Amino acid sequence: MANVLILGAHGQIARLVRQRLLDETSDHLTLYLRNASRIKNSHSQRETVIDGDVNDYQRLSAAMNGQDIVYANLGGQFEPMVKHIVKAMAKNHVQRLIYVTGLGLYHEVPDPFGTWVEKSVGHDVMEDTRRAAKIIEDSDVDATLIRAAYMDNNDEVDYELTEKGTPFKGTVVSRKSIADLIVKVIKDPGQHENSSLGISKPNTDGDRPMF
């Protein structure tokens, strides 16, 4: 049994991960989110719900105490949040992190789709995302970065992975597929240690997301 801290626990992927962990493991889950009243029907024996902001370092650090794995699925300005996460993990001797982000961190997306991504997302957001990822990669945290293609809600688990240093494949991926990868790593934290993985649905290459 592991203690798993889910940051951004009300996100769509996080909710999929939460349910699968409840169904498939005996792990204890700490659900960390703003406006915790959004969490309904928590399992009191297996879950702890914390109303908190990742930018509140003291509250975040307290939530880290006793955790084995941190899974972060966040939105907003990423660089300051990641600084708090890495600092709190170090203080509480938590080593394993799963961090979901987007494609294009390393300019690894082939053109013309790569150029479209840069313009669509915007320079400031892309650079903030890259700075946040670099903080994680330069830290002592054992992290799995998941670089996701454009997400859809298709009811399918169908994905392929690309390693850092290789071209990104595809344009879209289901949230269920991303959740599947996260659950696999949580179940076996030795998988994909210190790695950065692109994830997409096979055969969805194109100039734009293949919705």
N, C-alpha and C positions, 0 to 999 in steps of 0.2 A: 504494500500500500504506500502511495506517495501523497504528499501534501502539495497541492497544485494551486498557485495563485493566478487567477485570471483577471488581467487588467483590461477594463473596457468590457465588462461581462455582459452587457446588454446588447452588444453588437450582433449582427446576424450570424456571422461565423462563430463567434463565441458561444452563442446559444446552441448552435449545432454541436459544438465540441462539448459543452456542458452536458447535454442530454446523453451523448454517447458515452462519456466518462461515467455518468451515473448508471447507465445500462450495462456497461461492459467491464467496469473496474470496481474496486473497493476504495478508490482514492478519496481523500477528503479535499473538497474544493473551497477555496476562499474567493468569493465573488466581489470584486472591487469595482465600483462604478459611481458616477455622480447620479444623484437621485435614486437611491437604492429602492425606493418604493416601487420602481418598475419591475423588480424581481418578484414574481408571483410563485407561490407554492414551493418555497425553498424546502429542502430536505434537512430538517434540523439536526439529524444525526450525522449527516455527511457534508453539510455546507455551512459556511459562515459568510454572511453578507455584510460588507463594509461600505458605507456611504463615504466616498472620498474622491479627491481629485489627485491625479498622478503628479501634478505640480505642487501638491502639499507634501513636502519631503518628509516631515515628521510623521504624518499619518501613513504615508507609503512605507516608510521604514518599519514602523510598528507592524504593518501587515505582512512584511517580509519575514518576520521572526518565525522560525520553525518551518519555513517552506523548503521544498525540494526542487520544484520547477516553477518558473515564472513564464506565463504565456501572455504576451502583450498584443492587443489588437485595437489600436488607438487611432483617433482622428484629431486633427488640430495642428499646432506647431510642434513638430516632432523633436527638434534638437533639445529644447529644455526638458521635455519629458524623459528623453533617453538619458540625459545627464543624471536626472533624479533616480531613474531605474538602476543604472549601473552603480551609482554611489550607494544606494540602499542595499543592493545585492552584496556589494563588497562589505559593507558594515555588518550585515547579518550572515555572512559566509554562505550565501546562496550562489551556486555556480551555474545552474542550467537555465538558459533563456531560449524561448521560441518567440521570434519577433516577426510579425507579418507586415510587409511593406509592398511597394509596387515595383513594376518593371522599370528598367532604365537607369538603375543606380550607377552602372559602369559604362553607360553608352553602349550597352551590349545588344540593343534591339536593332536588327537590320533595317535599313531604309527600304522603302519610303515610310514604313510604319514607325520606325524610330523617330524620324523627324516629326511625324504627326503626333506622337506621344508627347514629345518635348513641347510642342506648340499648344496642345490640348491641355496639358497639366499646368504649364506655365513655368517660367524660369525660377521664380522665387520658391515655389513649392518643391520643384525638383531639387534645387540646391539645398533646401532645408532637409529634405529626405536623405540626400547624400551625406550631409554632415552628420545626421543622426546615425546612419548606418556605419559611418567611419568611427564614430565614438564607440559603438559596440565592438567593431572589429579590432580596434586598438586597445580595448580593455582586456582584463583577465577573465572575463565572463566566457563560458563555453556556450556559444550561441549558435542557433540555427536561424538564419535569416531566410524568410520565404518571400520571394519576389513574384508577386502574383500578376497575371495578365488581367485584362478587364473582366470583371466578375458578372456572372448571371445567376439566376435562381433555378436553373434547370435541375430536375430531380435525377441526377446522375452522378456517379463517381467514375471519372474518366480523365486521366491526366498523365502527363509525362514531365520529367524533371530535367533541367539543364544546370550544369555546374558553373560556378564563377569562372570566368575566363573563356567561356564558350558562348556562341551566339544564342540569343533567346529565340525560342520557337513559339509559334502560334500567336494568337491575339486575345483569346478569351478562355475562361475557365469557370466552372461552377463553384459556388461557395461550398457545396457538399464535398467537392474534391479537395479543396483547401483544408476543410475540417478533417477529412480522412487522413491527410498527411500529418496534421498536427496531432491527432489522436495516436497515430502510429509512433510518433516521436515521444509523446508522453508515456506511452506504454513501454517503450524501449529507448530510454534516453541516450543509449550508446549509438543510436543511429544518427547519422548526419551531424556529428559533432563538429564544431568550428567550421561550419559550411554556410554557403549562400546559394540557395536553390531557386532557380526560375521554375514556375509551375504554370502549365497551360494545357488545354485540351489538344490532343494530337490532331494534325491535319486541319488546323484553323489559321494557317498563314494567310496574310493578306495585307492590303494597304491601310485598312481600317479594322476595328474590332468586328469579328464575324458574328454579330448578333442575329 
